[in-house]
């Protein structure tokens, strides 16, 4: 089974990205894996690190340049700001090839501890994505920034099975 994984990264997060990929590859050796990297201006050195690691595990990696201008005008959080690369997940449907209809998005600070192929068996035909609910927050800071009530549920955007076909159509 070919597993299509997508990640966002930049030069400042390359070490975390390498750790995540190593955990993914180590725990999914029997699967064909294609990692789709959304990036902008990733250095040749960073690309080489990712390519070398990926080839050691006999997996595939593809790089996509993100058009950051699409994010102009987006109001990003000011308290504990994220790098712009963290928001590339919003551009999955327009950046990844039309031939991809389902991908597993993983944040680069995720550690994979087991085989992930079962996730791809989830039926999400009528949904944009599948994700787990966020655990109750240690702080309501992000809820306040989004003008949400403390008891409103949110999902973890760091691990999502994304139905690109549905996302593009809706």
ZATI-503650 format. One record per residue: residue number from 1; x, y, z of N, C-alpha, C in turn; residue in one letter. Coordinates in pm, 1 decimal, decimal comma. Layout:
# ZATI-503650
   pos        npx        npy        npz       capx       capy       capz        cpx        cpy        cpz   code
   NUM          X          Y          Z          X          Y          Z          X          Y          Z      A
...
//
This chain:
# ZATI-503650
   pos        npx        npy        npz       capx       capy       capz        cpx        cpy        cpz   code
     1       85,2     -118,3        0,0        0,0        0,0        0,0       89,2      123,8        0,0      X
     2       61,0      217,5      -90,5      134,3      343,2      -93,4       68,0      440,9        2,3      X
     3      147,6      495,2       91,9       99,0      592,6      188,3      150,0      730,4      147,5      X
     4       58,0      821,3      121,4       94,0      958,3       86,2       85,7     1044,5      211,1      X
     5      201,6     1097,2      249,2      214,7     1179,3      368,6      249,7     1320,0      322,6      X
     6      194,4     1419,7      387,6      232,2     1556,9      354,9      275,9     1629,6      481,0      X
     7      376,5     1713,8      462,9      430,9     1792,2      572,7      460,6     1932,9      523,7      X
     8      474,4     2025,4      619,1      519,1     2162,3      591,4      648,3     2180,6      669,3      X
     9      743,5     2247,4      611,3      863,9     2276,1      688,3      935,9     2396,7      633,0      X
    10     1031,9     2443,2      711,6     1122,1     2549,2      668,0     1259,8     2519,2      725,7      X
    11     1357,3     2600,4      692,8     1494,3     2575,4      735,6     1510,3     2575,5      887,3      X
    12     1427,6     2649,1      957,2     1436,3     2655,3     1102,5     1383,2     2532,5     1172,9      X
    13     1312,5     2447,5     1100,2     1247,1     2331,1     1162,2     1299,7     2200,0     1104,3      X
    14     1412,6     2205,0     1035,7     1458,9     2087,2      962,6     1497,0     1971,5     1055,6      X
    15     1554,7     2001,2     1172,4     1591,7     1893,2     1263,9     1467,6     1818,7     1311,9      X
    16     1362,9     1891,9     1349,9     1237,8     1827,6     1390,9     1179,0     1744,9     1276,7      X
    17     1187,9     1798,2     1155,6     1136,7     1727,3     1039,0     1210,2     1595,5     1019,9      X
    18     1340,2     1597,9     1037,2     1420,2     1475,3     1023,5     1380,9     1372,4     1129,9      X
    19     1358,5     1417,3     1252,0     1317,4     1326,0     1359,7     1181,3     1263,8     1328,5      X
    20     1088,0     1345,8     1281,9      956,1     1294,1     1248,7      965,6     1192,0     1136,7      X
    21     1040,3     1224,4     1031,2     1053,2     1131,4      919,0     1119,8     1001,7      961,1      X
    22     1221,1     1010,5     1043,8     1288,8      890,0     1091,1     1189,6      800,8     1166,8      X
    23     1108,2      859,4     1253,8     1009,5      780,7     1328,3      904,8      721,7     1234,1      X
    24      864,9      796,5     1132,8      769,9      746,7     1033,4      828,0      628,2      958,0      X
    25      948,2      644,7      906,4     1012,2      539,8      826,6     1043,1      416,2      910,5      X
    26     1092,0      434,1     1031,1     1127,1      320,6     1118,2     1005,6      234,3     1150,8      X
    27      891,7      297,2     1168,2      772,3      224,0     1209,6      680,9      185,4     1094,5      X
    28      724,5      210,3      972,2      643,6      178,0      854,4      731,3      125,9      741,6      X
    29      826,5       40,9      775,7      925,7       -7,2      679,5      864,2      -87,7      565,9      X
    30      754,5     -155,0      591,6      696,6     -243,6      489,5      608,5     -170,2      387,7      X
    31      586,8      -42,6      409,2      499,5       33,6      320,2      578,3      121,6      224,2      X
    32      520,7      138,2      106,3      572,0      239,6       14,9      521,6      373,3       68,0      X
    33      612,8      465,7       87,3      575,5      596,6      140,9      624,9      704,9       46,1      X
    34      535,1      797,3       16,6      571,8      916,6      -58,5      544,4     1034,7       33,5      X
    35      649,3     1111,5       62,6      634,9     1229,5      146,7      630,3     1352,2       55,8      X
    36      524,9     1428,7       71,2      503,5     1550,2       -6,4      534,9     1668,9       85,0      X
    37      639,8     1742,3       52,1      689,2     1851,0      137,2      645,8     1985,3       80,2      X
    38      561,9     2056,0      155,4      524,8     2192,5      118,0      625,9     2286,1      181,3      X
    39      686,7     2369,3       98,9      794,3     2456,0      146,6      804,5     2579,3       57,8      X
    40      882,7     2675,2      105,2      914,9     2793,1       26,8     1058,2     2831,5       61,5      X
    41     1144,4     2830,6      -36,6     1285,0     2867,3      -17,8     1360,4     2776,0       78,1      X
    42     1328,7     2648,1       77,9     1404,7     2552,1      157,9     1544,3     2541,1       97,5      X
    43     1646,4     2552,2      179,0     1783,4     2553,0      128,5     1820,6     2418,7       66,2      X
    44     1918,0     2421,2      -21,6     1967,8     2297,3      -83,0     2021,7     2202,9       23,7      X
    45     2085,4     2257,7      126,5     2137,7     2175,0      235,7     2023,7     2101,7      307,7      X
    46     1916,6     2173,5      337,7     1800,9     2111,7      403,9     1737,1     2005,6      314,6      X
    47     1723,6     2035,2      186,7     1668,2     1937,6       92,6     1755,0     1811,3       88,2      X
    48     1886,6     1832,1       88,1     1978,7     1719,0       83,2     1962,5     1630,7      207,1      X
    49     1951,0     1691,6      324,8     1928,8     1613,2      447,0     1803,9     1525,9      433,0      X
    50     1695,9     1586,7      387,3     1569,5     1513,5      373,8     1578,8     1404,7      267,8      X
    51     1641,1     1435,0      155,0     1657,0     1335,9       47,6     1744,7     1219,2       92,5      X
    52     1854,2     1249,2      160,5     1945,1     1142,7      205,8     1877,0     1049,5      305,1      X
    53     1806,1     1105,8      400,5     1734,6     1022,9      498,3     1631,3      936,2      427,7      X
    54     1555,9      996,4      338,6     1450,4      925,1      267,1     1507,1      813,1      181,7      X
    55     1616,2      836,8      115,4     1675,4      732,0       30,1     1732,9      618,1      113,7      X
    56     1782,1      646,2      234,3     1831,0      538,9      322,0     1721,1      439,5      355,6      X
    57     1598,3      485,0      358,5     1484,6      397,4      388,4     1413,6      350,4      262,0      X
    58     1466,6      385,3      147,1     1408,2      347,8       18,8     1263,2      397,2        5,7      X
    59     1242,2      521,0       44,8     1112,3      586,9       32,9     1125,4      699,8      -69,9      X
    60     1016,4      769,9      -94,7     1016,9      879,4     -193,0      983,0     1010,9     -124,4      X
    61     1039,6     1118,6     -178,6     1009,4     1251,8     -127,6      996,8     1346,9     -245,8      X
    62      895,6     1434,0     -239,4      869,0     1530,5     -346,3      852,4     1667,5     -280,1      X
    63      913,1     1768,8     -339,3      907,1     1904,8     -285,7      814,0     1990,5     -370,5      X
    64      733,4     2072,1     -303,9      640,9     2163,2     -369,8      665,6     2303,7     -317,5      X
    65      676,5     2397,9     -405,9      691,0     2537,9     -366,1      553,2     2596,7     -342,3      X
    66      537,8     2658,6     -228,5      411,0     2719,2     -190,8      411,0     2865,9     -230,6      X
    67      301,1     2908,4     -284,4      283,0     3049,4     -317,7      233,4     3120,7     -191,3      X
    68      326,4     3178,7     -116,8      291,9     3242,9       10,1      202,1     3364,9       -7,1      X
    69      199,3     3422,5     -124,9      116,8     3542,1     -144,8      -31,4     3511,5     -124,5      X
    70      -70,0     3386,6     -138,6     -208,6     3346,8     -115,2     -247,4     3372,9       30,8      X
    71     -147,8     3374,0      119,4     -174,2     3395,4      261,6     -173,2     3543,1      300,6      X
    72     -149,1     3631,6      202,9     -152,5     3775,4      232,4     -290,5     3813,3      284,2      X
    73     -291,8     3889,8      389,5     -418,5     3934,3      446,7     -474,0     3842,4      553,4      X
    74     -415,8     3722,7      568,9     -461,8     3631,5      673,5     -416,4     3687,8      808,1      X
    75     -505,9     3686,0      904,8     -471,6     3736,1     1037,1     -412,2     3621,3     1117,5      X
    76     -281,8     3625,3     1138,9     -212,1     3521,5     1213,9     -208,6     3559,4     1360,2      X
    77     -195,0     3458,3     1444,2     -189,8     3487,5     1587,3      -61,6     3562,5     1619,9      X
    78      -73,5     3658,4     1709,3       40,2     3741,4     1746,6      108,0     3689,0     1873,4      X
    79       30,2     3624,6     1957,3       84,3     3567,7     2079,8      137,0     3427,6     2048,1      X
    80      263,6     3401,0     2075,5      328,6     3274,2     2040,7      311,9     3246,4     1890,2      X
    81      361,0     3334,6     1804,5      341,3     3316,6     1659,9      410,7     3191,8     1606,0      X
    82      350,7     3136,1     1503,5      407,2     3021,6     1432,3      481,5     3072,5     1309,9      X
    83      569,5     2988,9     1256,3      632,3     3026,5     1129,9      525,2     3021,9     1020,4      X
    84      548,0     3093,3      914,0      452,7     3094,8      803,3      432,9     2954,2      747,5      X
    85      537,4     2872,1      751,6      528,1     2734,8      700,6      421,2     2653,8      773,0      X
    86      392,4     2686,1      897,4      289,7     2613,1      972,5      151,9     2627,1      907,7      X
    87      132,0     2734,0      832,6        2,3     2758,8      770,4       -9,2     2699,7      629,7      X
    88       96,5     2640,7      579,8       91,3     2582,1      445,6      -13,0     2471,3      435,8      X
    89      -46,8     2407,6      546,9     -148,7     2301,0      543,7     -280,5     2352,6      487,6      X
    90     -304,5     2482,0      499,2     -426,6     2540,9      443,9     -427,2     2538,3      291,9      X
    91     -310,1     2519,2      232,3     -295,4     2524,5       86,9     -276,9     2386,5       23,7      X
    92     -305,0     2281,1       99,0     -285,0     2144,9       48,1     -358,4     2120,9      -82,9      X
    93     -484,9     2156,9      -87,8     -566,7     2121,7     -204,4     -520,8     2191,1     -331,4      X
    94     -463,0     2309,1     -318,9     -419,5     2379,4     -439,4     -272,7     2356,5     -471,9      X
    95     -196,6     2303,0     -378,2      -53,5     2281,5     -400,7      -22,8     2139,4     -446,0      X
    96      -90,0     2043,3     -388,1      -64,1     1902,9     -423,0     -130,7     1867,3     -555,4      X
    97      -76,7     1769,1     -625,6     -132,3     1731,2     -756,3     -277,5     1684,2     -747,3      X
    98     -353,7     1711,7     -851,7     -493,7     1669,3     -858,9     -507,5     1517,6     -849,1      X
    99     -403,3     1445,2     -884,2     -408,3     1298,6     -880,2     -412,8     1244,1     -738,0      X
   100     -375,7     1325,0     -640,3     -383,5     1282,7     -500,1     -521,4     1314,8     -446,5      X
   101     -589,5     1213,8     -394,4     -721,7     1239,8     -340,0     -727,2     1228,3     -188,4      X
   102     -625,0     1164,8     -125,7     -623,1     1150,8       19,0     -478,1     1150,6       66,0      X
   103     -448,5     1231,2      168,4     -314,2     1236,5      225,9     -324,7     1243,4      377,8      X
   104     -219,8     1197,5      442,0     -210,0     1212,8      586,1     -115,7     1328,4      613,1      X
   105     -167,5     1432,2      675,8      -85,2     1546,3      712,5      -26,2     1520,6      850,2      X
   106      104,7     1542,2      862,8      172,9     1529,1      991,9      253,0     1655,2     1020,1      X
   107      233,5     1712,0     1138,2      320,3     1820,9     1182,1      461,2     1766,1     1196,4      X
   108      557,1     1850,7     1176,4      697,1     1806,5     1180,9      749,1     1782,4     1321,5      X
   109      670,3     1812,9     1423,2      711,8     1779,4     1558,9      636,4     1657,8     1612,2      X
   110      576,4     1581,4     1521,4      506,3     1458,3     1556,4      605,7     1342,7     1557,9      X
   111      589,4     1252,4     1651,2      668,5     1129,9     1652,8      572,2     1014,4     1626,0      X
   112      602,3      935,6     1523,8      520,2      821,1     1484,6      572,8      699,1     1560,9      X
   113      484,0      631,8     1634,1      528,5      521,1     1719,2      481,2      383,8     1672,5      X
   114      403,8      378,4     1563,5      357,7      249,5     1512,9      318,4      262,0     1366,2      X
   115      277,7      150,1     1310,0      230,9      144,4     1171,9      109,0      235,8     1158,4      X
   116      108,4      318,5     1056,9       -0,7      415,0     1038,4      -97,9      377,1      926,4      X
   117      -77,9      261,8      865,2     -159,3      227,2      748,2     -308,5      217,9      778,8      X
   118     -345,5      182,3      901,4     -487,9      171,8      936,5     -560,3      305,1      921,6      X
   119     -489,0      413,0      943,5     -551,5      545,7      931,3     -607,4      565,1      790,4      X
   120     -537,1      512,2      691,6     -579,2      529,9      552,2     -704,5      449,2      518,1      X
   121     -744,8      358,6      607,0     -865,5      280,1      584,7     -992,8      354,1      627,4      X
   122     -976,6      465,0      697,5    -1093,0      541,6      741,2    -1171,8      590,2      619,9      X
   123    -1302,4      572,6      625,1    -1390,8      620,1      518,6    -1429,6      764,1      549,3      X
   124    -1378,4      855,0      470,0    -1408,7      996,8      490,6    -1463,5     1059,8      363,0      X
   125    -1533,5      981,1      284,1    -1584,0     1029,0      154,7    -1668,1     1155,2      165,0      X
   126    -1743,7     1171,0      272,5    -1833,4     1284,7      287,3    -1778,5     1392,2      380,8      X
   127    -1648,0     1387,4      404,7    -1584,9     1480,9      498,4    -1455,8     1535,4      439,0      X
   128    -1419,5     1655,8      481,6    -1294,1     1715,9      437,2    -1174,2     1650,8      504,3      X
   129    -1192,4     1608,5      628,7    -1080,0     1548,2      699,0    -1126,8     1468,0      818,7      X
   130    -1035,4     1386,8      868,4    -1055,5     1314,9      993,8     -941,9     1356,6     1086,3      X
   131     -978,0     1389,6     1209,2     -879,0     1430,0     1308,4     -932,0     1391,4     1445,8      X
   132     -844,8     1392,1     1542,1     -886,3     1361,9     1678,5     -917,6     1491,5     1751,5      X
   133    -1006,2     1482,7     1847,1    -1037,1     1600,3     1926,4     -914,6     1640,9     2006,2      X
   134     -895,4     1771,0     2020,0     -789,6     1820,5     2106,9     -822,2     1780,3     2249,7      X
   135     -719,2     1747,5     2323,6     -741,9     1723,4     2465,3     -775,3     1857,1     2529,3      X
   136     -833,8     1851,5     2645,6     -870,9     1976,4     2711,2     -744,9     2059,9     2726,6      X
   137     -749,2     2184,3     2685,9     -627,1     2265,7     2683,1     -573,8     2298,4     2821,4      X
   138     -442,1     2309,2     2829,3     -380,9     2354,9     2953,8     -401,2     2505,4     2969,5      X
   139     -441,1     2569,1     2861,9     -465,8     2712,6     2861,9     -576,1     2741,5     2761,0      X
   140     -656,3     2841,1     2790,7     -762,1     2880,7     2697,2     -718,0     2993,7     2606,0      X
   141     -589,1     3019,0     2604,3     -536,0     3131,5     2528,3     -575,9     3125,4     2380,3      X
   142     -559,3     3008,5     2317,0     -593,2     2999,6     2174,3     -743,7     3010,3     2151,8      X
   143     -823,8     2962,6     2246,0     -968,7     2976,8     2233,7    -1008,8     3124,2     2242,7      X
   144     -944,7     3197,2     2332,0     -973,2     3340,1     2345,2     -938,4     3414,4     2217,5      X
   145     -827,0     3377,1     2154,7     -786,9     3443,4     2030,8     -887,3     3418,7     1919,4      X
   146     -954,5     3302,8     1924,2    -1053,6     3267,1     1822,5    -1195,8     3303,2     1865,0      X
   147    -1209,0     3369,6     1979,5    -1339,1     3409,2     2033,6    -1429,9     3287,8     2053,1      X
   148    -1371,1     3181,6     2107,3    -1446,0     3058,8     2134,3    -1470,0     3046,2     2284,6      X
   149    -1578,8     2980,0     2318,5    -1606,4     2950,3     2458,9    -1510,9     2840,9     2506,8      X
   150    -1483,0     2838,1     2635,0    -1387,6     2742,8     2691,7    -1429,3     2597,7     2670,2      X
   151    -1560,0     2571,5     2661,8    -1605,6     2433,4     2647,6    -1627,9     2390,9     2501,7      X
   152    -1603,4     2480,7     2406,1    -1616,7     2444,2     2265,5    -1503,9     2349,4     2226,8      X
   153    -1538,7     2247,8     2149,3    -1440,5     2145,4     2111,5    -1362,5     2189,3     1987,8      X
   154    -1236,5     2153,7     1985,7    -1150,0     2178,2     1870,9    -1081,3     2046,5     1835,6      X
   155    -1018,7     2042,1     1718,7     -947,7     1919,7     1681,9     -799,2     1948,3     1667,9      X
   156     -723,0     1842,5     1675,0     -577,9     1851,9     1660,2     -545,6     1863,4     1511,7      X
   157     -486,4     1975,0     1472,5     -453,7     1994,8     1331,3     -315,1     1942,0     1296,8      X
   158     -248,6     1877,7     1390,7     -114,1     1825,6     1367,5     -111,0     1689,0     1302,9      X
   159     -223,1     1616,8     1309,6     -236,7     1486,0     1245,0     -376,9     1481,6     1186,1      X
   160     -384,3     1486,7     1052,6     -515,3     1488,8      986,9     -511,7     1402,9      861,3      X
   161     -611,1     1318,7      845,9     -630,5     1249,3      719,0     -718,5     1341,0      635,2      X
   162     -663,5     1388,8      524,2     -730,6     1492,3      445,2     -785,7     1432,4      316,3      X
   163     -914,2     1454,7      294,3     -982,2     1414,3      172,6     -970,2     1531,0       74,3      X
   164     -865,7     1529,2       -5,6     -838,9     1639,9      -97,5     -948,4     1656,6     -201,3      X
   165    -1004,9     1545,0     -245,2    -1111,5     1553,0     -344,6    -1229,8     1631,5     -288,8      X
   166    -1273,3     1597,9     -169,3    -1385,0     1669,2     -104,2    -1348,0     1815,8      -81,1      X
   167    -1228,2     1838,5      -31,8    -1180,8     1973,8       -1,1    -1184,4     2061,5     -125,5      X
   168    -1138,3     2005,7     -236,1    -1136,9     2083,5     -360,8    -1278,7     2115,4     -409,8      X
   169    -1368,8     2020,8     -394,5    -1505,3     2039,7     -443,4    -1588,0     2130,5     -353,5      X
   170    -1555,7     2134,3     -226,5    -1637,9     2207,6     -130,4    -1566,6     2325,2      -70,6      X
//
